[in-house]
Amino acid sequence: MADAPASLSGQDVGSFAYLTIKDRIPLILTKAIDTLHRHKSEFFEKHGEEGIEAEKKAISLLSKLRNELQTDKPIIPLVANYVDTDIWNQYLEYQQSLLRESDRTPSWFYSPWLYVECYLYRRIHEAIIQSPPVNDFDVFKESKDQNFFESQEPGITLCTHLQEFKSTIEDLDANQLKTEFFHLLQVKNVFFTQFYKYQYCAYTVFIDQY
């Protein structure tokens, strides 16, 4: 049996993984930093000067994270004592073991893309929980709410179409089924963007809960 292909990573210049790590992830961090800054007055009203200092600390940690990413620094262990910290750090050790023979260490562009993107959100969460008393603030709440409501209409449209299709599928001939299949492929391409947003929302909700 053939070996599994190598994981997608940012070392493949021009690939989806490369563009994600180079362009999209820094933008996510920049928006998170901007969200914290925009809520500065809210933190002050709730917590006084302590809230302002917490906002500064969180922004500093996220700015450091962005620099690590953009300069392809090594992936570092999590430090905050949290329920899943050991699991994340054990997986980092596993990634290190895979690269031991090549004399490399896991870094943002030379590690599996899916791993580093999930790690990104976990590091964002760590930056917030290390910044009490704003350690329960959700930097993604505004975007999650917006994406959820924007996704409702296309989701309803797709489900309605599928219900109608289910009721007529037995009456369609081969050519009609083929036409309907290609139509669904077109709908899928449009809906994929919204589905990705759902995945993003679900992941950040999971992080919030744990």
Salt bridges, closest charged atoms under 4 A:
ASP23 OD1 - LYS22 NZ 3.11
ASP34 OD2 - ARG38 NE 3.02
GLU42 OE1 - HIS39 NE2 3.81
GLU42 OE2 - LYS46 NZ 3.49
GLU53 OE2 - LYS56 NZ 3.67
GLU55 OE2 - HIS37 ND1 3.72
GLU68 OE2 - LYS64 NZ 2.47
GLU68 OE1 - ARG123 NH1 3.10
ASP84 OD1 - ARG122 NH2 2.79
GLU117 OE1 - ARG24 NH2 2.81
ASP138 OD2 - LYS144 NZ 2.66
GLU142 OE1 - ARG38 NH2 2.92
GLU142 OE2 - HIS39 NE2 3.27
ASP145 OD2 - LYS141 NZ 2.77
GLU150 OE1 - LYS197 NZ 3.67
GLU180 OE2 - HIS161 NE2 2.60
ASP208 OD2 - LYS144 NZ 2.61
